[in-house]
Amino acid sequence: MKFPYGISDFDSLITRQFHYVDRTDHIPLLEEAGDQLLFLRPRRFGKSLLLSMLENYYDLNKADRFEELFGKLAIGQNPTAEHNRYFVLKWDFSGVSAAGDARKIEDNLYRYLNARISAFSNYYREKLPVPIEPDPEDALASFQSLLNAIQQTGHPLYLLIDEYDNFANELMIRHRPAEESRYQALLSGEGVMKALFKSVKAAASGQGLRRVFITGVSPVAMSDLTSSYNVAEDIYLLPHFNALCGFREGEISDALSVIGKECELTESQTGEALAMMRTFYNGYRFSDGVEKHVYNPTLALYFLKAFHRDCRHPRELLDSNLAMDRNKMHYIASLSEGRKLIFDALA
């Protein structure tokens, strides 16, 4: 049993035969939920792997690999009509630096978008009847060129945006007047983020963009973008998407049972491991209408990989990759009642 700790590439995970907790049965529900969706979860909660799965499912360039990638999964037995019908463009805003003033951040964002559009052009070059012409000075013009090209193909575009609020959150948590000013410059008035999402909204109005799926951590930045992008449907609190990312306790129990057999452990020992995970990792409920908890997949995989390797639980139960950084602690402490929240959490 191979546990994919730190792996968010669905293609690699499946072809290298890592353990995958199947969430492809949610694809029909996502298609029915709407064309432009917003899904929020805490950091390191499997959002990037979810987007990678959707990317592989809808990518028209991977139609000949559908059986290889999805044949053994739930959706492979009953795929929707839209599988492998889209051009897929993916933006990951965690790759955009928040350093510098508002103009510098705009340059960083435009440079990143142009790089992604150029990669898109190369990847789909055999499917595009006309070349995409990136504008090094204006990524929004590059995006329009991409839309113009795909509209001549008969295939729509699926836009995946990962960590939409990443660099906005970086500015917020620093909580200094200069940072607040930069945040406002990016997300208010004619800021670059508002301009970008206004372009996305326009693209979905008959310019070739059919679907948009956005992930992030907080709704705050999206709230500030509302005037330019007021079409996204919030699905992150809906009961049937509670476990779209993360592990159910039954899935963790099943994995522990397999490890227990390989390690020749007793049921009592695997039961103790499950109780330990329940105690220290607690679990999440993202909807009031759901009783069962969902466990952070990064923490779960950290524990399971160590348990499988050593046949015992890890000495350090907190994965250092999930430790809250100093800036976030300072930010929380600066909020009204923030210090009390920290002390209560540590009590």
DACORQUI-V710934 format. One record per residue. N is the residue number from 0. RES is the residue in one small letter. PHI is phi in whole degrees, 0 to 359 (* if undefined). BURIAL is 1 if it has 9 or more other C-alpha atoms within 8 Angstrom, else 0. Layout:
# DACORQUI-V710934
n=(N:N)
res=(RES:RES)
phi=(PHI:PHI)
burial=(BURIAL:BURIAL)
This chain:
# DACORQUI-V710934
n=(0:1:2:3:4:5:6:7:8:9:10:11:12:13:14:15:16:17:18:19:20:21:22:23:24:25:26:27:28:29:30:31:32:33:34:35:36:37:38:39:40:41:42:43:44:45:46:47:48:49:50:51:52:53:54:55:56:57:58:59:60:61:62:63:64:65:66:67:68:69:70:71:72:73:74:75:76:77:78:79:80:81:82:83:84:85:86:87:88:89:90:91:92:93:94:95:96:97:98:99:100:101:102:103:104:105:106:107:108:109:110:111:112:113:114:115:116:117:118:119:120:121:122:123:124:125:126:127:128:129:130:131:132:133:134:135:136:137:138:139:140:141:142:143:144:145:146:147:148:149:150:151:152:153:154:155:156:157:158:159:160:161:162:163:164:165:166:167:168:169:170:171:172:173:174:175:176:177:178:179:180:181:182:183:184:185:186:187:188:189:190:191:192:193:194:195:196:197:198:199:200:201:202:203:204:205:206:207:208:209:210:211:212:213:214:215:216:217:218:219:220:221:222:223:224:225:226:227:228:229:230:231:232:233:234:235:236:237:238:239:240:241:242:243:244:245:246:247:248:249:250:251:252:253:254:255:256:257:258:259:260:261:262:263:264:265:266:267:268:269:270:271:272:273:274:275:276:277:278:279:280:281:282:283:284:285:286:287:288:289:290:291:292:293:294:295:296:297:298:299:300:301:302:303:304:305:306:307:308:309:310:311:312:313:314:315:316:317:318:319:320:321:322:323:324:325:326:327:328:329:330:331:332:333:334:335:336:337:338:339:340:341:342:343:344:345:346)
res=(m:k:f:p:y:g:i:s:d:f:d:s:l:i:t:r:q:f:h:y:v:d:r:t:d:h:i:p:l:l:e:e:a:g:d:q:l:l:f:l:r:p:r:r:f:g:k:s:l:l:l:s:m:l:e:n:y:y:d:l:n:k:a:d:r:f:e:e:l:f:g:k:l:a:i:g:q:n:p:t:a:e:h:n:r:y:f:v:l:k:w:d:f:s:g:v:s:a:a:g:d:a:r:k:i:e:d:n:l:y:r:y:l:n:a:r:i:s:a:f:s:n:y:y:r:e:k:l:p:v:p:i:e:p:d:p:e:d:a:l:a:s:f:q:s:l:l:n:a:i:q:q:t:g:h:p:l:y:l:l:i:d:e:y:d:n:f:a:n:e:l:m:i:r:h:r:p:a:e:e:s:r:y:q:a:l:l:s:g:e:g:v:m:k:a:l:f:k:s:v:k:a:a:a:s:g:q:g:l:r:r:v:f:i:t:g:v:s:p:v:a:m:s:d:l:t:s:s:y:n:v:a:e:d:i:y:l:l:p:h:f:n:a:l:c:g:f:r:e:g:e:i:s:d:a:l:s:v:i:g:k:e:c:e:l:t:e:s:q:t:g:e:a:l:a:m:m:r:t:f:y:n:g:y:r:f:s:d:g:v:e:k:h:v:y:n:p:t:l:a:l:y:f:l:k:a:f:h:r:d:c:r:h:p:r:e:l:l:d:s:n:l:a:m:d:r:n:k:m:h:y:i:a:s:l:s:e:g:r:k:l:i:f:d:a:l:a)
phi=(*:250:261:274:297:78:258:240:262:299:303:296:299:287:291:267:61:280:295:232:274:292:239:290:293:277:302:301:295:294:297:284:292:151:271:229:241:240:231:247:208:300:297:56:245:91:294:293:293:301:295:296:298:296:302:290:289:265:295:293:286:249:300:284:248:302:296:297:273:237:302:265:257:303:290:294:279:210:291:280:292:268:295:56:245:239:285:240:244:239:243:240:284:291:270:256:288:262:281:94:280:301:294:295:295:299:298:300:294:296:296:296:298:297:296:292:292:295:296:300:300:292:294:254:303:283:261:261:286:228:287:277:246:297:257:298:263:212:293:292:293:297:298:294:296:298:297:300:290:287:295:269:256:88:251:279:254:248:257:250:240:260:54:304:255:301:283:295:295:301:288:296:287:287:52:240:308:296:292:297:295:293:300:296:295:278:248:240:56:254:301:297:291:295:297:295:288:295:293:296:299:295:296:278:253:89:253:108:274:263:227:224:232:241:243:188:254:227:277:298:297:295:298:287:265:307:296:257:217:250:243:284:263:281:244:287:253:288:304:284:247:302:253:300:239:101:250:282:298:298:290:293:299:297:295:296:295:296:298:302:292:294:269:58:265:279:299:296:291:291:295:295:296:295:297:294:296:294:289:270:258:66:100:238:233:262:221:294:271:238:268:278:275:240:262:302:293:293:296:297:292:302:293:296:295:293:296:290:289:254:59:202:289:295:295:260:279:264:292:299:290:252:296:291:279:300:299:293:296:298:297:297:297:281:283:300:68:296:298:296:301:295:294:295:292:272:291)
burial=(0:0:1:1:0:0:0:1:1:1:1:0:1:1:1:0:0:1:1:0:0:0:1:1:1:1:1:0:0:0:0:0:0:0:1:1:1:1:1:1:1:0:0:1:1:1:1:0:1:1:1:1:1:0:1:1:1:1:1:1:0:1:1:0:0:1:1:0:1:1:1:0:1:1:1:1:0:0:0:0:0:0:1:1:1:1:1:1:1:1:1:1:1:1:0:1:1:1:0:0:0:1:0:1:1:1:0:1:1:1:1:1:1:1:0:1:1:1:0:1:1:0:0:1:0:0:0:1:0:0:0:1:0:1:1:0:0:0:1:1:1:1:1:0:1:1:1:1:1:1:1:0:1:0:1:1:1:1:1:1:1:1:1:1:1:1:1:1:1:1:1:1:1:1:1:0:0:0:1:1:0:1:1:1:1:1:1:1:0:1:1:1:1:1:1:1:1:1:1:1:1:1:1:1:0:0:1:1:1:1:1:1:1:1:1:1:1:0:0:0:1:1:0:1:1:0:0:1:1:0:0:0:0:0:1:1:1:1:1:0:1:1:1:0:1:1:1:1:1:0:1:1:1:0:1:1:1:0:1:1:0:0:0:0:1:0:0:0:1:1:0:0:1:1:0:0:1:1:0:0:1:0:1:0:1:1:1:0:0:1:0:0:1:1:1:1:1:1:1:1:1:1:1:1:1:1:1:1:0:0:1:0:1:0:0:0:0:0:1:0:0:0:0:0:0:0:0:1:1:1:1:1:1:0:0:0:0:1:1:0:0:1:0:0:0:0:0)
